């Protein structure tokens, strides 16, 4: 238990990435616009953090066109869900630690 802090996943250190994963854990799929609005982010901020999570293999970015309008949605991958749950479990262990 002594080294629990080192078990925290660095991919979730930033509050934006933590927020993105939290929203995706609660929802099967979320649009770029909804995620941007929910987390109160700029386009660029969301895009850069989403790219980092995608590179880590934790989210899938789905881009398509509806008519002539681009539509981007995000989903958490199985690996992303597992990594985020492990991150939350480690936080819980730290919170419940005696002393």
C-alpha positions as CSV (number, residue, x, y, z in Angstrom):
1,X,0.0,0.0,0.0
2,X,3.0,2.2,0.6
3,X,3.4,2.9,-3.2
4,X,-0.2,3.4,-4.1
5,X,0.5,6.9,-5.4
6,X,2.8,5.4,-8.0
7,X,0.0,3.2,-9.3
8,X,-2.0,6.3,-10.4
9,X,-2.1,6.5,-14.2
10,X,-0.2,9.5,-15.5
11,X,-2.5,9.7,-18.5
12,X,-5.2,10.9,-16.2
13,X,-3.1,13.4,-14.3
14,X,-4.7,16.3,-16.2
15,X,-8.2,17.4,-15.1
16,X,-9.4,17.6,-18.7
17,X,-8.4,14.0,-19.5
18,X,-9.8,12.9,-16.1
19,X,-13.1,14.7,-17.1
20,X,-13.2,13.2,-20.6
21,X,-12.8,9.7,-19.2
22,X,-15.3,10.2,-16.4
23,X,-17.9,11.3,-19.0
24,X,-17.1,8.5,-21.3
25,X,-17.4,5.9,-18.5
26,X,-20.9,7.1,-17.8
27,X,-21.9,7.3,-21.5
28,X,-21.5,4.8,-24.3
29,X,-20.7,7.5,-26.9
30,X,-20.4,11.3,-26.6
31,X,-20.3,13.9,-29.4
32,X,-17.5,16.4,-29.6
33,X,-20.0,19.3,-29.0
34,X,-21.6,17.6,-26.0
35,X,-18.2,16.8,-24.4
36,X,-16.9,20.3,-25.1
37,X,-20.0,21.8,-23.5
38,X,-20.1,19.4,-20.5
39,X,-16.5,20.1,-19.6
40,X,-16.6,23.8,-20.7
41,X,-13.6,23.5,-23.0
42,X,-12.3,25.1,-26.2
43,X,-12.2,23.1,-29.4
44,X,-8.4,23.0,-29.3
45,X,-8.2,22.0,-25.6
46,X,-10.6,19.1,-26.1
47,X,-8.9,18.1,-29.3
48,X,-5.4,18.0,-27.9
49,X,-6.4,16.0,-24.8
50,X,-8.6,13.6,-26.8
51,X,-5.6,13.0,-29.1
52,X,-3.4,12.2,-26.0
53,X,-6.0,9.7,-24.8
54,X,-6.4,8.2,-28.3
55,X,-2.7,7.8,-28.6
56,X,-2.7,5.9,-25.3
57,X,-5.4,3.6,-26.7
58,X,-7.9,4.8,-24.1
59,X,-10.5,6.3,-26.3
60,X,-11.7,5.9,-29.9
61,X,-12.4,9.0,-32.0
62,X,-15.0,8.4,-34.6
63,X,-15.2,10.9,-37.4
64,X,-18.0,10.9,-40.0
65,X,-20.1,13.3,-42.0
66,X,-23.8,13.8,-41.5
67,X,-24.8,15.3,-44.8
68,X,-22.0,17.8,-45.4
69,X,-21.4,18.5,-41.7
70,X,-18.6,16.8,-39.8
71,X,-19.6,14.8,-36.8
72,X,-17.0,13.6,-34.2
73,X,-17.9,11.2,-31.4
74,X,-15.8,9.6,-28.7
75,X,-16.0,6.3,-27.0
76,X,-13.9,4.7,-24.3
77,X,-12.0,1.6,-25.4
78,X,-12.0,-1.6,-23.3
79,X,-8.4,-0.8,-22.3
80,X,-9.4,2.8,-21.4
81,X,-12.3,1.7,-19.2
82,X,-10.0,-0.8,-17.4
83,X,-7.2,1.7,-17.0
84,X,-9.5,4.4,-15.7
85,X,-11.2,1.9,-13.3
86,X,-7.7,0.9,-11.9
87,X,-6.9,4.6,-11.5
88,X,-10.2,5.1,-9.5
89,X,-9.5,2.0,-7.4
90,X,-6.0,3.4,-6.5
91,X,-7.5,6.7,-5.6
92,X,-10.1,4.9,-3.4
93,X,-7.3,2.9,-1.7
94,X,-5.5,6.2,-0.9
95,X,-8.7,7.7,0.5
96,X,-9.4,4.7,2.7
97,X,-5.9,4.3,4.0
98,X,-5.7,4.5,7.8
99,X,-3.3,7.0,9.4
